[in-house]
Amino acid sequence: MRDLFLVVFVAISLIYILRYPFVGILVWEFFTLMNPQQEAYGMARTLPLNMIVAGATLLGWLVSPEPKKIPRNAITTVSLIFLAWMTFNSFFAFDPSWSWPYWDRTWRVFALGFLIAATANTKARIDALIWVAAISLMYYGVKGGVFTVMTGGAHKVFGPESTIIGDNNQLALALLMTIPLIEYLRTSTPSKTLSLVLAGCMASTTVAVLGSYSRGAYIAMGALAVFFLYHSKRRFLYLLAGGAIAVFAVYFMPQSFFDRIDTMNSLNTDNSFQGRVMAWQVAFSLCLGSFSFRCGFYGPNCRASSITISRMKSTTQPTASIFRCSVSTALSGWRSI
C-alpha cells in the first residue's frame, strides 16, 4: 500500500512539476531528506523515484520563465569551487570504484542547492523549503520519540537504512539541526493549534535525540540549549520545558543511558572515541602527504588502507612506519564503533 501511494504521489506531482518547477524542487528536497522510499516494502524501494523527480524538475526549470542565473555570492562561489575540487580529486582517488559513487551522490546534493539558490527568491518560497525540510526530518523525530517512550529508552533510535541518516549519530545530528527550523515555524505560524502541535513535535524530536545514545549529539544538544536560552524572550517557559525533559531523562531513561554518558569521563580508554581521533590523524596525514591528489572520497578507509600503505613504502621508512601504525590503530578503533 505504501509503495502504491508513493508511486501515485510521484506520478501526480510530475504533472505540476513540469508546469511549476519549484514544486519539483520541494518534492526533490522531500525525497532527498526523508527518503520515503525506505519506508516502503516493495517496488518503491528499487524505483529511481528521486532521479525521476530531479530530471522532471530540471526539464521544467529549463523551459520555464524561472530565473536561470545562480546568484553570485560567497556561498555559491565557494560551493562551486569545492564541487570542482572534489571532482578533480576523484580522478586521483586511491580506489576510484569506491570514490565515484560517493561523488555521484554528492554532486546531486550540490545541484539541488544551486537550483534552490536560483529559484528561492521570495519569502514564501523560502518558508516552503523550511516547511518541507522540517516535516521530512520531523517524521523521524516524532517516530523516534514515540519509539523511545514505548521501549523505555532501552534501544537506540536509528534512521532509514541505506541512507546518510541511517546511523544513530547521523540521525541525531540531523534532528538537532531540525529543531531550530521547527522553532522558527512554531513562532511564525498564526495558528495556536499548529503552534502547539509543532511544540509537541519538537519535544518528541528531543526525546528521539536522547534515545539515539549519541554522545556527540548530547554535547551538541547542550550547546543548542544554551543558544536557545540566550536568545529566548520567554526564558522561564524555556527553562520549564528544559526541566521537564531533564526530569524525563533522569526518571525514565534506563541505566544503559547513564552508562553511555559516563563513558565520556574515560575518553582516553574508549575505543570508539580513540578510533575517531586516529581517523582524524590519518586523514590529516593524508592531506599533508597527498595534497591535493590521491585521496578522493573516503580515502583513509578500510578498502584504501592497503593501497595507501603500499604506496607509503616508497617514502622514508620512519614515515611509512608511523603511517602504518596510525592506520592499524584507526581501523581497530573503527571496528568497535
C-alpha positions in Angstrom: 0.0 0.0 0.0 2.9 2.4 0.8 4.5 1.6 -2.5 1.4 2.3 -4.5 0.8 5.6 -2.6 4.3 6.7 -3.2 4.3 5.9 -6.9 0.9 7.6 -7.4 2.2 10.6 -5.5 5.2 10.9 -7.8 3.1 10.4 -10.9 0.7 13.2 -9.9 3.4 15.5 -8.8 5.1 15.2 -12.2 2.2 17.0 -13.8 2.7 20.0 -11.6 6.5 19.8 -11.7 6.7 20.3 -15.4 4.4 23.4 -15.1 5.7 24.7 -11.8 9.4 23.7 -11.4 9.6 25.0 -7.8 7.1 22.3 -6.9 9.6 19.8 -8.2 12.3 21.4 -6.0 10.1 20.8 -3.0 9.4 17.2 -3.9 13.1 16.7 -4.7 14.0 18.1 -1.3 11.4 15.8 0.3 12.9 12.7 -1.3 16.5 13.8 -0.5 15.9 14.5 3.2 13.2 12.0 4.2 14.0 9.1 1.8 10.3 8.0 1.9 11.1 5.0 -0.4 12.9 3.4 2.5 9.7 3.4 4.5 8.1 1.2 1.7 8.5 -2.6 1.4 8.2 -3.3 -2.3 8.8 -1.8 -5.7 9.2 1.7 -4.5 12.5 0.8 -2.8 14.1 -0.1 -6.2 12.5 2.5 -8.5 14.6 5.6 -9.1 11.9 8.0 -7.9 14.2 10.7 -6.8 16.0 10.7 -10.1 12.7 10.9 -12.0 11.7 13.9 -9.9 15.1 15.5 -10.3 15.0 15.0 -14.1 11.5 16.4 -14.4 12.4 19.4 -12.2 15.5 20.3 -14.3 13.5 19.9 -17.5 10.6 22.1 -16.2 13.1 24.7 -15.0 14.9 24.9 -18.3 11.7 25.5 -20.3 10.1 27.8 -17.8 10.5 31.5 -17.2 12.1 30.8 -13.9 15.5 32.6 -13.2 18.3 30.7 -14.8 21.2 32.6 -13.2 22.6 31.4 -10.0 23.3 34.3 -7.6 26.9 35.2 -7.3 27.9 35.4 -3.6 30.5 33.9 -1.3 28.4 30.8 -0.5 27.7 29.8 -4.1 31.2 30.6 -5.3 32.9 28.6 -2.6 30.4 25.7 -3.1 31.2 25.7 -6.9 34.9 25.7 -6.3 34.5 22.9 -3.7 32.5 20.8 -6.1 35.1 21.3 -8.8 37.8 20.4 -6.4 36.1 17.2 -5.3 35.6 16.2 -9.0 39.2 16.9 -9.9 40.4 15.0 -6.8 38.3 12.0 -7.5 40.2 11.2 -10.7 43.2 10.5 -8.5 41.4 8.6 -5.7 43.1 5.6 -4.0 40.2 3.5 -5.1 38.1 5.1 -7.9 35.5 2.4 -7.7 34.9 3.3 -4.1 35.2 7.1 -4.5 33.0 7.8 -7.6 29.7 6.5 -6.1 30.1 9.0 -3.2 30.9 11.7 -5.7 27.8 10.9 -7.6 25.7 11.2 -4.5 27.4 14.5 -3.5 27.1 16.4 -6.8 23.3 15.8 -6.8 23.1 17.5 -3.4 25.0 20.4 -4.8 22.8 20.6 -7.9 19.7 20.8 -5.7 21.5 23.5 -3.7 22.3 25.6 -6.8 18.8 25.2 -8.1 17.4 26.4 -4.8 19.7 29.4 -4.9 18.5 30.3 -8.3 14.7 30.0 -7.6 14.1 30.6 -3.9 13.8 34.4 -4.4 10.7 35.1 -2.2 9.9 34.7 1.5 7.1 32.4 0.6 9.4 30.0 -1.3 12.0 30.1 1.5 9.3 29.3 4.0 8.1 26.4 1.9 11.6 25.0 1.8 11.8 25.2 5.5 8.4 23.5 6.0 9.5 20.6 3.7 12.8 20.2 5.5 11.2 20.3 8.9 8.4 17.9 8.1 10.8 15.4 6.3 13.1 15.1 9.3 10.5 15.7 12.0 8.8 12.5 10.9 11.8 10.6 12.2 11.9 12.8 15.3 8.3 12.1 16.2 8.7 8.4 15.3 11.9 8.1 17.3 10.5 9.9 20.3 7.5 7.6 20.4 9.8 4.6 20.0 11.9 5.7 22.9 8.9 6.2 25.2 7.4 2.8 24.1 10.6 0.9 24.6 11.6 2.7 27.8 14.7 4.0 26.1 16.2 0.6 26.1 17.1 0.6 22.3 18.9 3.0 20.1 17.0 5.2 17.6 18.2 4.8 14.0 17.2 6.4 10.8 16.2 4.8 7.5 18.6 2.2 6.4 21.0 2.7 3.5 20.7 6.5 3.8 23.1 9.2 5.0 21.0 9.5 8.2 20.7 5.8 8.9 23.3 5.7 11.6 22.2 6.8 15.1 24.8 9.6 15.3 23.9 10.9 11.9 20.2 10.9 12.6 20.7 12.7 15.9 22.7 15.4 14.2 20.0 15.9 11.6 17.3 16.0 14.2 19.2 18.7 16.2 19.6 20.7 13.0 15.8 20.4 12.5 14.8 21.7 16.0 15.7 25.4 15.2 13.6 25.1 12.0 10.7 23.7 13.9 11.0 26.6 16.4 11.0 29.1 13.6 7.9 27.6 12.1 6.2 27.4 15.6 6.8 31.1 16.3 5.9 32.4 12.9 2.6 30.5 12.4 -0.6 32.4 13.3 -2.4 29.2 14.3 -2.2 28.5 18.0 -3.2 24.9 17.4 -0.5 24.4 14.8 2.0 26.1 17.2 1.1 23.6 19.9 1.5 20.7 17.5 4.9 21.9 16.5 5.9 22.3 20.1 4.9 18.7 20.8 6.9 17.6 17.7 9.9 19.5 18.9 9.7 17.8 22.3 9.3 14.4 20.7 12.3 15.1 18.5 14.4 16.0 21.6 13.4 12.7 23.2 14.5 10.9 20.0 17.9 12.5 20.3 18.1 11.2 23.9 17.2 7.8 22.6 19.9 7.8 19.9 22.6 7.2 22.6 24.9 9.5 20.6 27.3 11.2 22.9 28.3 13.8 20.3 24.6 14.7 20.0 24.3 15.2 23.7 27.1 17.7 23.7 25.6 19.4 20.7 22.2 19.5 22.4 23.7 21.2 25.4 25.2 23.8 23.2 21.9 24.3 21.4 20.1 24.6 24.7 22.5 27.4 25.8 21.9 29.2 22.5 18.1 28.9 22.8 18.3 30.2 26.4 20.4 33.2 25.4 18.1 34.2 22.5 14.7 33.2 24.1 12.3 36.0 25.0 10.4 33.7 27.3 13.2 32.2 29.3 11.0 31.0 32.2 8.9 28.9 29.9 12.0 27.7 28.1 13.6 26.6 31.4 10.4 24.9 32.4 10.4 22.9 29.2 14.1 22.1 29.5 13.5 21.0 33.1 10.7 18.7 32.0 12.9 17.0 29.5 15.7 16.7 32.1 13.2 15.1 34.6 12.1 12.7 31.8 15.7 11.7 31.2 16.5 11.2 34.9 13.5 9.2 35.9 12.6 7.4 32.6 15.8 6.5 30.7 17.4 3.2 31.7 20.8 2.7 33.4 22.4 2.0 30.0 21.7 5.6 29.1 23.6 6.9 32.0 26.4 4.3 31.5 26.7 5.7 27.9 27.1 9.3 29.2 29.6 8.1 31.9 31.9 6.8 29.2 32.7 10.5 28.3 34.7 10.5 31.6 37.1 7.9 30.2 37.8 9.1 26.6 41.4 8.1 26.8 40.4 4.4 27.1 37.3 4.5 25.0 37.9 2.7 21.7 35.0 4.4 19.9 36.4 7.9 20.7 40.0 7.0 20.1 39.1 5.5 16.8 37.7 8.8 15.7 40.8 10.6 16.9 43.1 8.3 15.0 40.8 8.7 11.9 41.3 12.4 12.1 45.0 12.0 12.4 45.2 9.6 9.4 43.1 12.0 7.3 45.3 14.9 8.3 48.4 12.9 7.5 47.0 12.1 4.1 46.3 15.7 3.4 49.9 16.6 4.3 51.4 13.9 2.2 48.9 13.8 -0.8 47.5 17.3 -1.1 45.7 17.7 -3.4 45.9 14.3 -5.1 45.4 10.6 -4.4 42.6 10.9 -1.8 39.1 11.1 -3.3 36.1 10.3 -1.2 36.7 8.1 1.8 40.5 8.0 1.2 41.6 6.8 4.7 39.2 3.8 4.9 39.5 0.1 5.1 39.5 -0.5 1.4 42.1 2.2 0.6 44.4 1.5 3.6 46.2 -1.4 1.9 46.9 0.7 -1.2 47.9 3.6 0.9 50.4 1.5 3.0 52.0 0.0 -0.1 52.4 3.4 -1.7 53.9 4.9 1.5 56.6 2.2 1.5 58.3 4.2 -1.3 58.8 7.1 1.1 61.2 7.2 4.0 60.9 4.2 6.4 60.2 6.2 9.6 57.3 8.0 7.9 55.9 4.7 6.5 56.1 3.0 9.9 54.3 5.8 11.7 51.6 5.9 9.0 51.1 2.1 9.1 50.8 2.2 12.9 48.3 5.0 12.6 46.2 3.2 10.0 46.2 0.0 12.1 45.1 1.8 15.2 42.4 3.7 13.4 41.0 0.6 11.8 40.9 -1.3 15.1 39.1 1.7 16.6 36.6 1.9 13.7 35.6 -1.8 14.1 34.5 -1.1 17.7 32.3 1.9 16.8 
